[in-house]
Amino acid sequence: MAYHPQTFTISAPQIVRGLFDSESSESLLLEKAACGNIRLVAKPEEWNKILWLLVNSFKNSEGKSLILGAKLGEIKKSLPIEFR
């Protein structure tokens, strides 16, 4: 019988909190998901919110985004979250 970890839904604010606050319960969820102990699922719109935050927060002195195309895809793939 195949093991299926318990699934939880997560939102963009929870993902951001988990990434930037290592003491938060959201950080623990991300860690557990990365280890395969639980499964995190988010709607595609949640990724769009994170994408907006990354593109608009990390800019050079000319106002151009420092994180573009392929790098954004790498970030999305590295998160232990299924966006569907």
LORO-535532 format. One record per atom (N, C-alpha, C, CB): residue number from 1; residue in one letter; x, y, z; atom name. Coordinates in nm, 3 decimals. Glycine has a CB too. Layout:
REM residues N
{NUM,a,{X,Y,Z},CA}
...
REM end
This chain:
REM residues 84
{1,m,{0.084,-0.118,0.000},N}
{1,m,{0.000,0.000,0.000},CA}
{1,m,{0.089,0.125,0.000},C}
{1,m,{-0.096,-0.001,0.122},CB}
{2,a,{0.060,0.216,-0.090},N}
{2,a,{0.140,0.338,-0.104},CA}
{2,a,{0.109,0.436,0.009},C}
{2,a,{0.114,0.403,-0.239},CB}
{3,y,{0.212,0.505,0.051},N}
{3,y,{0.198,0.606,0.155},CA}
{3,y,{0.154,0.738,0.091},C}
{3,y,{0.331,0.625,0.233},CB}
{4,h,{0.049,0.796,0.144},N}
{4,h,{0.000,0.926,0.099},CA}
{4,h,{-0.002,1.020,0.218},C}
{4,h,{-0.142,0.914,0.034},CB}
{5,p,{0.089,1.119,0.219},N}
{5,p,{0.092,1.211,0.333},CA}
{5,p,{-0.034,1.297,0.338},C}
{5,p,{0.217,1.301,0.324},CB}
{6,q,{-0.063,1.342,0.457},N}
{6,q,{-0.178,1.430,0.477},CA}
{6,q,{-0.159,1.558,0.398},C}
{6,q,{-0.199,1.460,0.628},CB}
{7,t,{-0.266,1.606,0.335},N}
{7,t,{-0.260,1.725,0.250},CA}
{7,t,{-0.318,1.846,0.321},C}
{7,t,{-0.335,1.700,0.120},CB}
{8,f,{-0.248,1.959,0.306},N}
{8,f,{-0.292,2.085,0.364},CA}
{8,f,{-0.291,2.192,0.254},C}
{8,f,{-0.202,2.128,0.484},CB}
{9,t,{-0.386,2.282,0.262},N}
{9,t,{-0.390,2.396,0.170},CA}
{9,t,{-0.316,2.512,0.236},C}
{9,t,{-0.538,2.436,0.134},CB}
{10,i,{-0.238,2.583,0.154},N}
{10,i,{-0.159,2.694,0.206},CA}
{10,i,{-0.178,2.816,0.115},C}
{10,i,{-0.007,2.656,0.216},CB}
{11,s,{-0.174,2.934,0.174},N}
{11,s,{-0.195,3.058,0.099},CA}
{11,s,{-0.062,3.133,0.081},C}
{11,s,{-0.298,3.149,0.172},CB}
{12,a,{-0.062,3.232,-0.006},N}
{12,a,{0.058,3.312,-0.030},CA}
{12,a,{0.111,3.378,0.098},C}
{12,a,{0.029,3.418,-0.136},CB}
{13,p,{0.024,3.442,0.178},N}
{13,p,{0.077,3.502,0.302},CA}
{13,p,{0.141,3.398,0.395},C}
{13,p,{-0.035,3.576,0.376},CB}
{14,q,{0.085,3.280,0.399},N}
{14,q,{0.143,3.175,0.483},CA}
{14,q,{0.277,3.128,0.428},C}
{14,q,{0.047,3.056,0.494},CB}
{15,i,{0.287,3.118,0.296},N}
{15,i,{0.414,3.078,0.233},CA}
{15,i,{0.522,3.181,0.263},C}
{15,i,{0.396,3.061,0.080},CB}
{16,v,{0.490,3.308,0.245},N}
{16,v,{0.587,3.414,0.270},CA}
{16,v,{0.630,3.414,0.417},C}
{16,v,{0.528,3.552,0.231},CB}
{17,r,{0.533,3.400,0.507},N}
{17,r,{0.565,3.395,0.650},CA}
{17,r,{0.658,3.277,0.680},C}
{17,r,{0.436,3.385,0.735},CB}
{18,g,{0.629,3.164,0.620},N}
{18,g,{0.712,3.046,0.640},CA}
{18,g,{0.853,3.062,0.588},C}
{18,g,{0.648,2.927,0.575},CB}
{19,l,{0.868,3.132,0.478},N}
{19,l,{1.000,3.153,0.420},CA}
{19,l,{1.084,3.254,0.496},C}
{19,l,{0.986,3.197,0.278},CB}
{20,f,{1.019,3.355,0.555},N}
{20,f,{1.094,3.464,0.617},CA}
{20,f,{1.093,3.463,0.769},C}
{20,f,{1.039,3.593,0.571},CB}
{21,d,{1.015,3.375,0.831},N}
{21,d,{1.011,3.367,0.977},CA}
{21,d,{1.033,3.222,1.018},C}
{21,d,{0.875,3.421,1.034},CB}
{22,s,{1.157,3.189,1.048},N}
{22,s,{1.192,3.050,1.079},CA}
{22,s,{1.128,2.998,1.208},C}
{22,s,{1.341,3.036,1.089},CB}
{23,e,{1.074,3.087,1.288},N}
{23,e,{1.010,3.048,1.413},CA}
{23,e,{0.859,3.026,1.398},C}
{23,e,{1.036,3.153,1.520},CB}
{24,s,{0.805,3.049,1.279},N}
{24,s,{0.660,3.041,1.259},CA}
{24,s,{0.614,2.897,1.236},C}
{24,s,{0.619,3.127,1.141},CB}
{25,s,{0.486,2.876,1.260},N}
{25,s,{0.429,2.744,1.233},CA}
{25,s,{0.428,2.716,1.083},C}
{25,s,{0.285,2.734,1.291},CB}
{26,e,{0.419,2.820,1.002},N}
{26,e,{0.424,2.804,0.857},CA}
{26,e,{0.560,2.753,0.811},C}
{26,e,{0.391,2.937,0.787},CB}
{27,s,{0.665,2.796,0.878},N}
{27,s,{0.799,2.747,0.848},CA}
{27,s,{0.808,2.598,0.876},C}
{27,s,{0.905,2.825,0.929},CB}
{28,l,{0.748,2.557,0.984},N}
{28,l,{0.745,2.414,1.019},CA}
{28,l,{0.669,2.334,0.913},C}
{28,l,{0.680,2.394,1.158},CB}
{29,l,{0.559,2.390,0.863},N}
{29,l,{0.483,2.323,0.756},CA}
{29,l,{0.570,2.305,0.631},C}
{29,l,{0.356,2.403,0.722},CB}
{30,l,{0.641,2.410,0.592},N}
{30,l,{0.728,2.402,0.475},CA}
{30,l,{0.837,2.297,0.495},C}
{30,l,{0.791,2.539,0.446},CB}
{31,e,{0.892,2.292,0.614},N}
{31,e,{0.997,2.194,0.644},CA}
{31,e,{0.942,2.052,0.637},C}
{31,e,{1.056,2.220,0.784},CB}
{32,k,{0.824,2.031,0.696},N}
{32,k,{0.763,1.898,0.692},CA}
{32,k,{0.729,1.856,0.549},C}
{32,k,{0.636,1.896,0.778},CB}
{33,a,{0.684,1.952,0.468},N}
{33,a,{0.653,1.922,0.328},CA}
{33,a,{0.780,1.888,0.250},C}
{33,a,{0.581,2.042,0.262},CB}
{34,a,{0.888,1.960,0.277},N}
{34,a,{1.015,1.934,0.210},CA}
{34,a,{1.067,1.794,0.244},C}
{34,a,{1.118,2.039,0.248},CB}
{35,c,{1.036,1.746,0.363},N}
{35,c,{1.079,1.612,0.406},CA}
{35,c,{0.982,1.503,0.361},C}
{35,c,{1.092,1.608,0.558},CB}
{36,g,{0.870,1.543,0.302},N}
{36,g,{0.773,1.445,0.254},CA}
{36,g,{0.676,1.395,0.359},C}
{36,g,{0.844,1.330,0.196},CB}
{37,n,{0.675,1.460,0.475},N}
{37,n,{0.586,1.416,0.584},CA}
{37,n,{0.443,1.464,0.564},C}
{37,n,{0.637,1.467,0.717},CB}
{38,i,{0.426,1.575,0.494},N}
{38,i,{0.294,1.626,0.460},CA}
{38,i,{0.299,1.675,0.316},C}
{38,i,{0.250,1.742,0.559},CB}
{39,r,{0.184,1.707,0.261},N}
{39,r,{0.175,1.759,0.126},CA}
{39,r,{0.107,1.895,0.132},C}
{39,r,{0.096,1.662,0.032},CB}
{40,l,{0.170,1.996,0.072},N}
{40,l,{0.113,2.130,0.069},CA}
{40,l,{0.064,2.161,-0.072},C}
{40,l,{0.217,2.236,0.114},CB}
{41,v,{-0.059,2.214,-0.079},N}
{41,v,{-0.121,2.247,-0.206},CA}
{41,v,{-0.168,2.392,-0.199},C}
{41,v,{-0.240,2.149,-0.238},CB}
{42,a,{-0.148,2.464,-0.309},N}
{42,a,{-0.195,2.603,-0.318},CA}
{42,a,{-0.254,2.624,-0.457},C}
{42,a,{-0.079,2.704,-0.290},CB}
{43,k,{-0.345,2.717,-0.466},N}
{43,k,{-0.404,2.753,-0.595},CA}
{43,k,{-0.300,2.830,-0.676},C}
{43,k,{-0.535,2.838,-0.576},CB}
{44,p,{-0.309,2.823,-0.809},N}
{44,p,{-0.214,2.897,-0.894},CA}
{44,p,{-0.211,3.046,-0.863},C}
{44,p,{-0.247,2.876,-1.040},CB}
{45,e,{-0.324,3.102,-0.821},N}
{45,e,{-0.329,3.244,-0.789},CA}
{45,e,{-0.234,3.279,-0.675},C}
{45,e,{-0.472,3.285,-0.753},CB}
{46,e,{-0.210,3.184,-0.587},N}
{46,e,{-0.118,3.208,-0.474},CA}
{46,e,{0.025,3.226,-0.526},C}
{46,e,{-0.125,3.091,-0.371},CB}
{47,w,{0.062,3.147,-0.628},N}
{47,w,{0.194,3.165,-0.687},CA}
{47,w,{0.203,3.302,-0.752},C}
{47,w,{0.224,3.055,-0.789},CB}
{48,n,{0.096,3.346,-0.817},N}
{48,n,{0.095,3.478,-0.881},CA}
{48,n,{0.120,3.589,-0.780},C}
{48,n,{-0.037,3.502,-0.953},CB}
{49,k,{0.068,3.574,-0.660},N}
{49,k,{0.090,3.673,-0.554},CA}
{49,k,{0.236,3.674,-0.512},C}
{49,k,{0.000,3.644,-0.433},CB}
{50,i,{0.296,3.557,-0.499},N}
{50,i,{0.437,3.548,-0.461},CA}
{50,i,{0.523,3.603,-0.573},C}
{50,i,{0.476,3.401,-0.429},CB}
{51,l,{0.488,3.570,-0.695},N}
{51,l,{0.558,3.622,-0.812},CA}
{51,l,{0.558,3.774,-0.812},C}
{51,l,{0.494,3.568,-0.941},CB}
{52,w,{0.443,3.834,-0.789},N}
{52,w,{0.432,3.979,-0.784},CA}
{52,w,{0.524,4.035,-0.676},C}
{52,w,{0.285,4.021,-0.757},CB}
{53,l,{0.524,3.972,-0.558},N}
{53,l,{0.608,4.018,-0.448},CA}
{53,l,{0.755,4.013,-0.486},C}
{53,l,{0.583,3.933,-0.322},CB}
{54,l,{0.799,3.903,-0.545},N}
{54,l,{0.940,3.889,-0.583},CA}
{54,l,{0.981,3.991,-0.688},C}
{54,l,{0.966,3.749,-0.634},CB}
{55,v,{0.901,4.004,-0.791},N}
{55,v,{0.933,4.095,-0.902},CA}
{55,v,{0.935,4.240,-0.855},C}
{55,v,{0.833,4.078,-1.016},CB}
{56,n,{0.845,4.276,-0.766},N}
{56,n,{0.834,4.416,-0.724},CA}
{56,n,{0.919,4.451,-0.602},C}
{56,n,{0.692,4.448,-0.694},CB}
{57,s,{0.970,4.352,-0.531},N}
{57,s,{1.050,4.379,-0.411},CA}
{57,s,{1.199,4.383,-0.440},C}
{57,s,{1.023,4.276,-0.306},CB}
{58,f,{1.244,4.302,-0.532},N}
{58,f,{1.388,4.291,-0.559},CA}
{58,f,{1.420,4.361,-0.691},C}
{58,f,{1.434,4.143,-0.562},CB}
{59,k,{1.454,4.490,-0.679},N}
{59,k,{1.484,4.572,-0.797},CA}
{59,k,{1.620,4.639,-0.782},C}
{59,k,{1.374,4.679,-0.818},CB}
{60,n,{1.681,4.669,-0.894},N}
{60,n,{1.809,4.740,-0.891},CA}
{60,n,{1.784,4.890,-0.878},C}
{60,n,{1.892,4.710,-1.018},CB}
{61,s,{1.891,4.968,-0.881},N}
{61,s,{1.878,5.113,-0.862},CA}
{61,s,{1.802,5.181,-0.976},C}
{61,s,{2.015,5.175,-0.849},CB}
{62,e,{1.790,5.115,-1.089},N}
{62,e,{1.716,5.168,-1.202},CA}
{62,e,{1.568,5.129,-1.198},C}
{62,e,{1.778,5.120,-1.333},CB}
{63,g,{1.532,5.049,-1.098},N}
{63,g,{1.393,5.007,-1.085},CA}
{63,g,{1.357,4.881,-1.162},C}
{63,g,{1.305,5.116,-1.130},CB}
{64,k,{1.459,4.814,-1.218},N}
{64,k,{1.433,4.691,-1.294},CA}
{64,k,{1.443,4.571,-1.200},C}
{64,k,{1.532,4.676,-1.413},CB}
{65,s,{1.356,4.473,-1.223},N}
{65,s,{1.353,4.354,-1.139},CA}
{65,s,{1.484,4.276,-1.151},C}
{65,s,{1.235,4.265,-1.176},CB}
{66,l,{1.533,4.227,-1.038},N}
{66,l,{1.655,4.147,-1.034},CA}
{66,l,{1.626,3.999,-1.056},C}
{66,l,{1.726,4.166,-0.901},CB}
{67,i,{1.502,3.959,-1.039},N}
{67,i,{1.465,3.819,-1.055},CA}
{67,i,{1.373,3.810,-1.177},C}
{67,i,{1.394,3.762,-0.926},CB}
{68,l,{1.419,3.736,-1.278},N}
{68,l,{1.344,3.727,-1.402},CA}
{68,l,{1.320,3.581,-1.442},C}
{68,l,{1.419,3.800,-1.514},CB}
{69,g,{1.236,3.561,-1.541},N}
{69,g,{1.200,3.437,-1.605},CA}
{69,g,{1.246,3.305,-1.545},C}
{69,g,{1.248,3.441,-1.735},CB}
{70,a,{1.360,3.258,-1.592},N}
{70,a,{1.408,3.125,-1.552},CA}
{70,a,{1.430,3.116,-1.402},C}
{70,a,{1.537,3.092,-1.626},CB}
{71,k,{1.480,3.221,-1.342},N}
{71,k,{1.505,3.220,-1.197},CA}
{71,k,{1.373,3.207,-1.120},C}
{71,k,{1.580,3.348,-1.154},CB}
{72,l,{1.268,3.274,-1.168},N}
{72,l,{1.138,3.263,-1.103},CA}
{72,l,{1.086,3.120,-1.112},C}
{72,l,{1.037,3.361,-1.167},CB}
{73,g,{1.109,3.057,-1.226},N}
{73,g,{1.070,2.916,-1.242},CA}
{73,g,{1.145,2.826,-1.147},C}
{73,g,{1.093,2.871,-1.385},CB}
{74,e,{1.274,2.852,-1.127},N}
{74,e,{1.355,2.774,-1.033},CA}
{74,e,{1.303,2.789,-0.890},C}
{74,e,{1.502,2.817,-1.041},CB}
{75,i,{1.267,2.910,-0.856},N}
{75,i,{1.214,2.936,-0.721},CA}
{75,i,{1.085,2.858,-0.701},C}
{75,i,{1.189,3.087,-0.699},CB}
{76,k,{0.998,2.862,-0.799},N}
{76,k,{0.870,2.790,-0.788},CA}
{76,k,{0.893,2.641,-0.773},C}
{76,k,{0.783,2.817,-0.912},CB}
{77,k,{0.984,2.585,-0.852},N}
{77,k,{1.013,2.442,-0.845},CA}
{77,k,{1.077,2.402,-0.713},C}
{77,k,{1.104,2.401,-0.959},CB}
{78,s,{1.150,2.494,-0.651},N}
{78,s,{1.220,2.461,-0.527},CA}
{78,s,{1.129,2.460,-0.404},C}
{78,s,{1.333,2.558,-0.506},CB}
{79,l,{1.010,2.521,-0.418},N}
{79,l,{0.916,2.522,-0.305},CA}
{79,l,{0.849,2.386,-0.292},C}
{79,l,{0.809,2.634,-0.323},CB}
{80,p,{0.831,2.337,-0.170},N}
{80,p,{0.768,2.206,-0.150},CA}
{80,p,{0.615,2.217,-0.154},C}
{80,p,{0.813,2.145,-0.017},CB}
{81,i,{0.565,2.283,-0.259},N}
{81,i,{0.422,2.314,-0.270},CA}
{81,i,{0.377,2.279,-0.410},C}
{81,i,{0.392,2.464,-0.237},CB}
{82,e,{0.259,2.218,-0.419},N}
{82,e,{0.197,2.192,-0.548},CA}
{82,e,{0.100,2.306,-0.575},C}
{82,e,{0.123,2.052,-0.551},CB}
{83,f,{0.126,2.378,-0.684},N}
{83,f,{0.034,2.487,-0.723},CA}
{83,f,{-0.059,2.430,-0.828},C}
{83,f,{0.113,2.614,-0.779},CB}
{84,r,{-0.185,2.407,-0.785},N}
{84,r,{-0.285,2.351,-0.878},CA}
{84,r,{-0.424,2.392,-0.839},C}
{84,r,{-0.276,2.198,-0.882},CB}
REM end
